[in-house]
């Protein structure tokens, strides 16, 4: 029987591990004394078992109550981020002993092969009691891991040379040797297959899932038994993976792609891994939770406050809200990012990194030795729960009426940040896949800076939360990007107009009616909008980008791959916008306090502004490698009206340079003025001396006095002229 290791099993497992590895050459450096080495191994494996129980997987095999074997493994990327201390225990980085030095060298080699790929399970240890060996137990355990976790690659270091053949027979690839261990890797054999509306497929669901209540119709299904899957909990909507021998009865439901989107929205797929398997009978899909975190479950009737807005509720987009920001502490963001792991979000980060490497060229003006590709760092900052609230209403009774009616259910979304590590600027992305947020209400709230999150049991403004939790402040206009897996004809112009206008969607007979803005209606008359190819329609207006096509259907990874292109373009533009807004804030603050500064302080301040931000604006004017990419970025810049901001910063920059020139003249003139003052004093002294020497000559007295007054008047007139020039250029 195979079952998870429990706390009461830890001591026995550690003793069996010490027995299995006592004579292993890899562990011989722990101690020459076998008794001491045995004690050290028991301590090592006691802690390793605890780590795998908490952050990974730990199973044992029993035969009539006798402990026969054990197996320990963990998600490599998750453990590294979630618990650096545990990771360091398994892979000590110090070289204070021969053993830890060997582990460190081995880790360096492992990193070369795994790189940034997080879809790896690391097989830490597998041991079988001596009298039960040669019975296929070890082979069976490894095969079960392969079968139970088909979406993962596997990696291991084998210290026993006699075991290498076993792994090779199971499909593992030998990568080489390091510190006496053989490094092996198994790549996932799950075929790359896509999901689309052209073909129905099977979705696995827990047996207690209320099918008709959820889908609101009769669905075709079969009850089947599967291995390695268990419902997350009683009433759960998806699964967790397990090595246990018992089979689980589940529903295999025949659904369409649109049905799948409804299900994804209900379970909030940010906390799930999508597993797609292809067989002779067709495609089967199921979802496993990444961790025991409850993101809630949304059904059709839970769209609170908008039950009549069926058109909007039937729209299930992938949503990204991107916000230009300024951050105050790089290490604060890095520490958070290094402590969190989510394979889905990590795939998004990898997709953006790929776009950064291959889509963009070099800056127009490379004002720094460091290229922009090295300047961008991205971190996953965790989750926040969004709650849309209705607006306050105006009243004339003297009593302020505050409307806190919720619209829709709270929805958990992911936070991803991209920062320029050379400045304190960045872009924060809010990510919601198969979003359960009422989309026009979301865009309306974003445009009014009134998006709320639930924090410590109460609703607070998103930007207040970001500032207090991460030291991040908004620095520009938030941009929203929606990817809709529908053909253009499936979404009405009225709904699209509301989306582009960032206005709540009102159906016939409701409140304000439909959006009839002339510019937006003209945009929507174009079948493909800004799209450069006819496979999709793309529309952009002020702060919203919408792309739509049935070709945007697909698996989660496929959708991320496609959507990362536009998201990357938006990110680059927002780096530029953040630079512009930050520079303008600095300039306005500087001009407001101009009269308080001495000329030398003025010059120093101008130099700092230009160095810190204006150069950054020019730096982020990125050239793209492909003409189509350049055209896309230019179109988005125009839609976002970036040129307006560019013109403003250009005028302000000219004003700064004018002030710089004038103040430089002032400093030069000050030196001349000092000489003039000295001349006045000398002239005065000479005048007195001349008067004394010339007796009572009144004409000479008057002439010399006139010269003194003339010099003083000239200096005052020059100062007034400088002030007038500054104010004139400022206007």
FENRA-V212279 format. One line per field, one symbol per residue. ss: DSSP state (H for helix, E for strand, - for the rest). psi: psi as a letter, one per 30 degrees, with the letter a starting at -180 (. if undefined). burial: I if it has 24 or more other C-alpha atoms within 12 Angstrom, else O. Layout:
ss->???
psi->???
burial->???
This chain:
ss->-EEE--HHHHHHHHHHHHHHH---HHHHHH---HHHHHHHHHHHHHHHHHHHHHH-EEEEEEE--EEEEEEEEEEHHHHHHH-HHHHHHH-------HHHHHHHHHHHHHHHHH-----EEEEEEEEE-HHH----HHHHHHHHHHHH----EEEEEE--HHHHHHHHH---EEEEEE--EEEEEE--------------EEEEEE----HHHHH----EEEEEEE--EEE-------EEE------EEEEEEEE-HHHHHHHHHHH-HHHEEEEEEEE--EEEEEEEE----------HHH-------HHHH----EEEEEEEEEE--HHHHHHHHHH---HHHHHHHHHHHHHHHH-EEEE--------HHHHEEEEEEEEEEEEEE---E-------E----EEEEEEEEEEEEEEE----EEEEEEEE------HHHHHHHHH----EEEE--EEEEHHHHHHHHH-EEE----EEEEEE---HHH--HHHHHHHHH----------------HHHHHHH----E-------EEEEE--EEEEE-HHH---HHHHHHHHHHHHHHHHHHHHHHHHHHHHHHHHHHHHH-HHH--HHHHHHHHHHHHHHHHHHHHH--EEE--HHHHHHHHHHHHH--HHHHHHHHHHHHHHHHHHHHHHHHHHHHHHHHHHHHHHHHHHHHHHHHHHHH----HHHHHHHHHHHHHHHHHHHHHHHHHHHHHHHHH-
psi->kklkkleffeeeeeeeeeeegegkeegffekfjeeeeeeeeeeefeeeeeeeeefbkjllkljhfkkellkklljeeeeeeeieeeefeeikflhfleeeeeeeeeeeeeeeeebgjfhkkjjekkkkkefglgggeeeeeeeeeeefiffllkklkjfjfffeeeeefggkkkfakkhfkkklkkkkgkkjklklffkllkkkklfgkjeeeefhlklklkklkllgkkkelkglfallklglfklkklkjkjlleeeeeeeeeefjffglkkkkkkaffakkklkkkelikjglkkleggikfhffieeeffjjlkkkjkkklklfjefeeeeeeffkkjeeeeeeeeeeeeeeefelbllejiflfklffffkkkkkgalljkjkklllkklgffkkjkjgkkjllkkklkkkkkljffahlakkkkkjkhkgkjeeeeeeeefghhkkljkhglklkeeeeeeeefhkkkiakkkkkkjjhlleffkleeeeeeeefhkkkklkfkcfalkgkeeeeeeffkefbfkflgflkkkkjdgkkkkkkffflaleeeeeeeffeeeeeeeeefeeeeeeeeeeeeeeeeeegeffkleeeeeeeeeeeeeeeeeeeeegikklfkeeeeeeeeeeeeefheeeeeeeeeeeeeeeeeeeeeeeeeeeeeeeeeeeeeeeeeeeeeeeeeeefgbhjfeeeeeeeeeeeeeeeeeeeeeeeeeeeeeeee.
burial->OIIIIOOOIIIIIIIIIIIIIIOIOIIIIIOOOOOOIIIIIIIIIIIIIIIIIIIIIIIIIIOOOOIIIIIIIIIIIIIIIIIIOIIOIIIIIOOOOOIIOIIIIIIOIIOOIIOOIIIIIIIIIIIIIOOOOOOOIIIIIIIIIIIIIIIIIIIIIIIIOOIIOIIIOIOIIIOOOIIOIIIIIIIIOIOOOIIIIOOOIIIIIIIOIOIOOIIOOOOOOOOOOIIIIIIIOOOIIIIIIIIIIOOIOIIIIIIIIIIIIIIIIIIIIIIIIIIIIOOOOOIIIIIIIIIOOIIIIIIIOIIIOIOOIOIIIIIIIIIIIIIIIIIOOIOOIIOIIIIIIIIIIIIIIIIIIOIIOOIIIIIOOOIOOOIIIOIIIIIIIIIIIIIIIIOOOOOOOOOOOOOOOIIIIIIIIIIIIIIIIIIIIIIIIIIIIIIIIIIIIIIIIIIOIIIIIIOOOOIIIIIOIIOOOIOIIIIIIIIIIIIIIIIIOOIOIIIIIIIIIIIIIIOOOOOOOIIOOOOIIOIIOOIIIIIOOOOIIIIIIIIIIIIIIIIIIIIIIIIIIIIIIIIIIIIIIIIIIIIIIIIIOIIOOIIOOIOOOOIOOIIOIIOOIIOIIIIIIIIIIIIIOOOOIIOIIIIIIOIIIIOOIIOOIOOIIOIIIIIIIIIIOIOOOOOOOOOOIOOIOOIIOOIOOOOOOOOOOOOOIOOIIOOIOOIIOOIOOOOOOIOOOIOOOOO
